[in-house]
């Protein structure tokens, strides 16, 4: 990565900040982009890089961000989009106020990101664009139709972009992480009972770290992956071979680890199962 220009959207925290540290250690020129422009600049200064203001849902901001990076560096070699947020809502509850902003950030914004970054790479000799998907795009879970549905769509968009930009030597790939502690997931990690349930469903029997994602991104951004295109790499400790925890999984852990489960309503046997047992007994 020495001397390569890497644009990291969402680079001020979480996966993005981990990427910035690892990429900088490998000699890359770091550009931090985000909707909080002042924070992007402050973070970029840690790496003697460039900070740009970029809300991925804003087409004109994307155009200006591309122009700003190209004016300073003359090329873009790698670009990663970590812009996103989570908002749990079942299909029964969903409203336009929930769904439209979610899809606008997770899906539409990611396509705008590809447009500006891949076009710039195509004009400057090629490069690597990386999207952030999610394990929830592979392992269904209640309440994440907007989030996981958008992420699943992005994985197919990566294939389409790989075909469209391949002749320009621009590669497009996805990373699909498991639940890993970041600013976005911090509330989950305040509940040891929930974390332990997830850990037990992961073959590696540990939770991931932001550096696990950053190291995968480093591989995809580097020349070592120059024949990897249109792919999704799951960084999940093998969790895609299992399922995300169900109500029964939580209830079983509640029996096995009552000290973790104390006061957590998910540790109870779910009502639908109690009703099922009751119906069998009456039958």
Secondary structure by P-SEA (a helix, b strand, c coil): cccbbbbbcccccaaaaaaaaaaaaaccbbbbbccaaaaaaaaaaaacbbbbbbccccaaaaaaaaaaaaaacccccbbbbccbbbbbbccccccccccaaaaaaccaaaaaaaaaaaaaaaacccbbbbbbbcccccccccccaaaaaaaaaaaaaaaaaaaacccccbbbbbbbbcccccccaaaaaacaaaaaaaaaaccccccccaaaaaaaaaaaacccccccccbbbbccccccccccccaaaaaaaaaaccccccccccccccaaaaaaaaaaaac
